[in-house]
Amino acid sequence: MIHTINIEGIKLYAFHGCLEEEAKIGGNYQVDVYLETNFSEAAKNDDLTKTIDYCAVYEICKSEMSIRSKLIEQVGERIFSKLRTQFPTIIKLHVRITKFKPPIHGDVEKVSIEIKD
């Protein structure tokens, strides 16, 4: 049996970007994590240790987002890799990072990257 866990709207302030100003002033980001796993045993026994702890997922995202990168593509790869390592019971994983108000010469609300398997 496959179950889905979605952790959406992880809002973080970070300092990613290629511009010097982005390293100084930072910006708003959102991370969304979607994963497939089997939490039948956790549901049956009401046991957190038999599923994927949302708090642990949040902490991984928060930790990796705090490490400055020029590209959110690199941050996404780090989050994806860390989640895969920390939770071997993940069957499929999808990570999205959204950067709000990117410094583009135009009216752009947000940009995002997604990594899926």
ROFILO-609926 format. One record per residue (C-alpha): x, y, z; residue number from 1. Coordinates in nm, 2 decimals, padded with zeros to 4 digits. Last residue first. Layout:
REM ROFILO-609926
+--------+--------+--------+-------+
|     c1 |     c2 |     c3 | vexti |
+--------+--------+--------+-------+
|      X |      Y |      Z |   NUM |
...
+--------+--------+--------+-------+
REM end
This chain:
REM ROFILO-609926
+--------+--------+--------+-------+
|     c1 |     c2 |     c3 | vexti |
+--------+--------+--------+-------+
|  01.15 |  01.10 | -00.88 |   117 |
|  01.09 |  01.46 | -00.84 |   116 |
|  01.28 |  01.79 | -00.81 |   115 |
|  01.10 |  02.11 | -00.86 |   114 |
|  01.22 |  02.47 | -00.90 |   113 |
|  01.02 |  02.78 | -00.85 |   112 |
|  00.99 |  03.15 | -00.96 |   111 |
|  00.77 |  03.41 | -00.81 |   110 |
|  00.56 |  03.72 | -00.87 |   109 |
|  00.74 |  03.84 | -01.18 |   108 |
|  00.68 |  04.20 | -01.31 |   107 |
|  00.99 |  04.27 | -01.51 |   106 |
|  01.37 |  04.32 | -01.48 |   105 |
|  01.41 |  04.02 | -01.26 |   104 |
|  01.51 |  04.03 | -00.89 |   103 |
|  01.29 |  03.75 | -00.77 |   102 |
|  00.97 |  03.86 | -00.59 |   101 |
|  00.91 |  03.52 | -00.41 |   100 |
|  01.14 |  03.22 | -00.45 |    99 |
|  00.96 |  02.89 | -00.45 |    98 |
|  01.13 |  02.56 | -00.37 |    97 |
|  00.95 |  02.24 | -00.47 |    96 |
|  01.05 |  01.89 | -00.35 |    95 |
|  00.89 |  01.57 | -00.48 |    94 |
|  00.98 |  01.22 | -00.34 |    93 |
|  00.87 |  00.87 | -00.43 |    92 |
|  00.91 |  00.55 | -00.22 |    91 |
|  01.03 |  00.71 |  00.10 |    90 |
|  01.12 |  00.44 |  00.35 |    89 |
|  01.48 |  00.53 |  00.34 |    88 |
|  01.41 |  00.85 |  00.54 |    87 |
|  01.72 |  01.04 |  00.65 |    86 |
|  01.91 |  00.96 |  00.33 |    85 |
|  01.63 |  01.05 |  00.09 |    84 |
|  01.54 |  01.36 |  00.29 |    83 |
|  01.90 |  01.47 |  00.28 |    82 |
|  01.93 |  01.42 | -00.09 |    81 |
|  01.61 |  01.61 | -00.17 |    80 |
|  01.70 |  01.90 |  00.06 |    79 |
|  02.05 |  01.92 | -00.09 |    78 |
|  01.92 |  01.90 | -00.45 |    77 |
|  01.67 |  02.18 | -00.37 |    76 |
|  01.94 |  02.40 | -00.23 |    75 |
|  02.15 |  02.36 | -00.54 |    74 |
|  01.85 |  02.44 | -00.77 |    73 |
|  01.79 |  02.74 | -00.55 |    72 |
|  02.10 |  02.88 | -00.70 |    71 |
|  02.36 |  03.12 | -00.55 |    70 |
|  02.37 |  02.92 | -00.23 |    69 |
|  02.35 |  03.02 |  00.13 |    68 |
|  02.31 |  02.75 |  00.39 |    67 |
|  02.00 |  02.84 |  00.59 |    66 |
|  01.77 |  02.67 |  00.34 |    65 |
|  01.94 |  02.34 |  00.42 |    64 |
|  01.87 |  02.37 |  00.79 |    63 |
|  01.51 |  02.48 |  00.74 |    62 |
|  01.43 |  02.21 |  00.50 |    61 |
|  01.59 |  01.94 |  00.72 |    60 |
|  01.40 |  02.08 |  01.02 |    59 |
|  01.07 |  02.08 |  00.84 |    58 |
|  01.12 |  01.71 |  00.74 |    57 |
|  01.20 |  01.63 |  01.10 |    56 |
|  00.89 |  01.80 |  01.22 |    55 |
|  00.67 |  01.62 |  00.97 |    54 |
|  00.79 |  01.28 |  01.12 |    53 |
|  00.79 |  01.01 |  00.85 |    52 |
|  00.61 |  00.70 |  00.97 |    51 |
|  00.68 |  00.40 |  01.20 |    50 |
|  00.84 |  00.61 |  01.47 |    49 |
|  00.52 |  00.81 |  01.51 |    48 |
|  00.32 |  00.51 |  01.63 |    47 |
| -00.06 |  00.50 |  01.63 |    46 |
| -00.04 |  00.12 |  01.60 |    45 |
| -00.24 |  00.07 |  01.29 |    44 |
| -00.17 |  00.41 |  01.14 |    43 |
|  00.21 |  00.37 |  01.20 |    42 |
|  00.20 |  00.02 |  01.06 |    41 |
|  00.02 |  00.13 |  00.75 |    40 |
|  00.26 |  00.42 |  00.69 |    39 |
|  00.38 |  00.32 |  00.35 |    38 |
|  00.56 |  00.59 |  00.17 |    37 |
|  00.50 |  00.85 | -00.09 |    36 |
|  00.63 |  01.20 | -00.05 |    35 |
|  00.54 |  01.56 | -00.12 |    34 |
|  00.75 |  01.84 |  00.01 |    33 |
|  00.68 |  02.21 | -00.04 |    32 |
|  00.93 |  02.48 |  00.04 |    31 |
|  00.84 |  02.85 |  00.04 |    30 |
|  01.09 |  03.14 |  00.01 |    29 |
|  01.10 |  03.50 |  00.12 |    28 |
|  01.41 |  03.71 |  00.06 |    27 |
|  01.76 |  03.80 |  00.16 |    26 |
|  01.90 |  04.15 |  00.23 |    25 |
|  02.27 |  04.09 |  00.22 |    24 |
|  02.32 |  03.78 |  00.01 |    23 |
|  02.04 |  03.90 | -00.22 |    22 |
|  02.22 |  04.23 | -00.26 |    21 |
|  02.54 |  04.06 | -00.39 |    20 |
|  02.33 |  03.91 | -00.68 |    19 |
|  02.35 |  03.54 | -00.76 |    18 |
|  02.07 |  03.44 | -00.52 |    17 |
|  02.00 |  03.27 | -00.19 |    16 |
|  01.98 |  03.46 |  00.14 |    15 |
|  01.69 |  03.30 |  00.32 |    14 |
|  01.36 |  03.37 |  00.50 |    13 |
|  01.14 |  03.06 |  00.53 |    12 |
|  00.78 |  02.96 |  00.48 |    11 |
|  00.71 |  02.59 |  00.47 |    10 |
|  00.39 |  02.60 |  00.27 |     9 |
|  00.32 |  02.24 |  00.22 |     8 |
|  00.42 |  01.92 |  00.39 |     7 |
|  00.24 |  01.64 |  00.20 |     6 |
|  00.24 |  01.28 |  00.31 |     5 |
|  00.11 |  01.02 |  00.06 |     4 |
|  00.04 |  00.65 |  00.13 |     3 |
|  00.13 |  00.35 | -00.08 |     2 |
|  00.00 |  00.00 |  00.00 |     1 |
+--------+--------+--------+-------+
REM end
